[in-house]
């Protein structure tokens, strides 16, 4: 599976300095990028019980889906689509006002059956390779830390991957992505379903300021609940319930305060 041909523009043969070889498993499912720059790194899990089956689906012309890179549980990495091309991985999604996330992003699929299988942990070898891959990609593209994202961040309510057990703190320790220690969970007033008013509008505005696709309506509707749950899944994973408790709101403020 490892390619022996020299690197071409948009393709990677080896992740340096880790020395991890990158194979090629080309997918026909891609197109022209429609806008730029390529400034989002989007992480997924496959959500399928078998890695080879998932890779085959991403290469099947009838599936209409693909990604740029695929990382097996044992750490092997293969590239399916050139970085210069628009892979089909984000679906209906939005971040920071951009609705064509596919055109702005590079998608990485991690072989993991995900929530349907009880959210098994990501193996150490897989995370080591992911860190090396992400370091390479953020070095090749203008990707700010706050745009290293989960699929669930750009498609709240529709997608859950890579899930609340994904080690975002581990990536941040390697210099990848935006992260701060979550505020401790404790007592205090929460904002949740059926609430409305200025506190809800303020919460929505702060989530939108960070990048989430949310309207500032002042009503804590199902869309707001989905965005809060997506935020928790990424940044406050100890409890994912879609309720903006004091810990959730404090963590959001910490993240905004830590932005450049």
N, C-alpha and C positions, 0 to 999 in steps of 0.2 A: 504493500500500500504506500510505501515511502517513495516519493518521486526522486529521480536522479537527474532531472533536467535543471538547468540553471534557473535562478529566480527571474521571473518576469514581473513587470510593473503590476502591483496589486496582488501579488502572490508572495507567500513566505515559505521558505524551505526549512528554516531553522530558527528557533527562538534563542537569541543570545542575551546575556551570557550563560543562560541555563543549558544551552546545547541540546535542547529538545527538538528532534526532527519533526517536521510537519508534512504529513502525507497529503495527497490530492485525491479527492473523490468528487469530481465536478458534478454539479447539478445544472440542469437546463433551466431551472426556474429563477430567472433574474431579468433585469431590464436596465434602462438608462436611469441614472439618478436625475431627479427633476428639479432639485434645488440643493443648495449647499450652505455652508461646508459640511463635511462629514464630522460631526462634533458630538455624537451620542454613542455610547457603548452600552448595548442592551443585552442583559443576561437572562437566559431562559433555562427551564428544564424541559426534557422531551415529553414527560408525562406518559411514557410508554414502557411496558415491562421489559422490553428487550432492546439493547442498544443497536444491534445490527438492523433490527426491524425499523427502528426510528430513523437511522441513517438512510436506509433504503427509501423510506417514505419521503424524506427531504430531497431525494434525488429522482423521485418518480414524477414525470411530467404531468400526470393526472392529479397530483396532490395540490398543486398550486402553492406550495410552501417550500421554503429553503432557509438557509442561514449562511453566514460567511464561514464560521468555524464550528467544529463539533469536537467535544472533549469526552473521551471514553472514561469509564470509571477507573481504569488502570493508568490513566494519564496520557494515553495516546491522543494526538491532535491531528485532525484532518481539516483541510480547507475545501469548501464546496463552491464558493463564489469569490471572484476577485473583489478586493476592497474597492475597486473603482466602480463596481456595479451595484445596483439596487437589488438586494436580496429581499425575499418575501417572508418576513418573520414577525413583524410587529402587528399586522392587521389593523383594524380600526383602533386608532390610538391618538394621543395628543400629549405634547409636553411643551411648556413655555410658549403656548400659542401656536405651535407647529403641529399641523394635522397629518402631514406626510412624514411620519417618523421613519419609515423605511428609507426614504431618500437621504435622511440626515444621519443614519445610524449604521453601525456594524453590529451584527447579531451573532451571539455565541450561544450554542445549545450545549447543555450539560446532560449527558446520559444519566437520567434519574427518573424513576417512575412517579415521583412526586406525591401529591396529596391522595390520589386514588389508591396508592399502596401504603398509606400511613406515614408518608414523608420520611423515607429512610435517609440517613446522613450522607453527605457528600464525602467520598473517600479522600484520604490525605493526598494520594498520588494525583487525583483529579484536581484538587485545589492547588497543588504546587504547579501543575501545568497551566491552570487557569491564570494564576498570578503571573507566570512568565509570559503568557499570551497577552494579558492585559497590559503589562509593562511595555511590551513591544508595540501594541496598538496605540496607546496613549502617547508614545514617543513618535509615532508616524502621523498622527492627526491632532488637530486642535481641540482636544476633548477636555473641558474643564472638569474638575472633580465632581461637581454637582450634576454632571450629565453622564455619570456611570450609574446606570439605572436597572431596576427590575422590570420585567415585562408587566408586572402588576402595577408599577408606578404609572406607566403610560396607558394602561387599559384597566383602570380600577373597576372592580365588580365583574369584569369579563374574564380576567386572568388572575391567577394566584402565584404564578411562578416568578422566581425560583423558590419562593416560600419563606416562612418565618424562621426556618432552621438554617438558611443560607448564611455563611460566616462573613457578613459585610465588614465586621470589625477586623477580621483577618486580612481582607483586602486593603482596608484603610491602613493597617500597620505596615503594609508593603508599599504605601504611597498611592493607592488606587482608590478613587472614590471619595465622597464626602461623608463624614461620620463624626458623631460625638457620643459620649457615654449617655445612654438614656437616663432621664430623670427617674428617680425611684417611684414606684407605685405606692400611693398613700391615700389618705382620706382627703375629701374636699369636693366642691361642687363640680359636676360634670355637665357637658353639653351633649345632648343626644336627640334621638328621633322625637319629632313633634315639637321640639323647641324652636323658637323664632325670636328675632330681635337683634339688637346691635352686637351682642356677644357672638351670635352665630355668624353674622356678617363679618365680624373681625376675624374669626377663625377661618372662614372661607377666603378672605382676602390674604391672610398669611399663607395659606396653602397654595393659593394661586401665585403669590409672590415667589414661593420656592420653585414653582414650575408645574404644579398639578393642574390638570384641566378641570376647573371647577368654576361655576358661576357664583357671583356674590349676590345672593338673593335675600339673605337674612332668614331663610327657612331651612331647618335641618331636614332635608328631604333624603330619599334613598340614594341619590347620587352623592350627596355629601357624606352619608354613612359609608358608602363604598370607598370614597377617597380617604376618609379617616382610617378605615381598615387597611387600605394599601399603604398609607404612611406608617401605621403601626407595624405592618408586616416587614417593612424595610428597616425602620428606625427605632421602634419600641416593641420588639417581638415577644416580650414576656407575656403580653395579653393582647390578643387581636380580637376586638369585639365591635369596632366601629363607633365606640363612644369616646368622645373627646374629654377624657378625665384630666385632672391636673398634670399628671405625668406626661400624657401625650402633648398637651399644650406647651408645657415647659420644654420638652424635647424639641418641639418645632421652633420655639424661640431661640434655643441654644444653637440650632443649625443655622437659622437666619443670621444670628449674631456672629457666627464663625465664617460667614461668607466673605470672600475678599472685598 
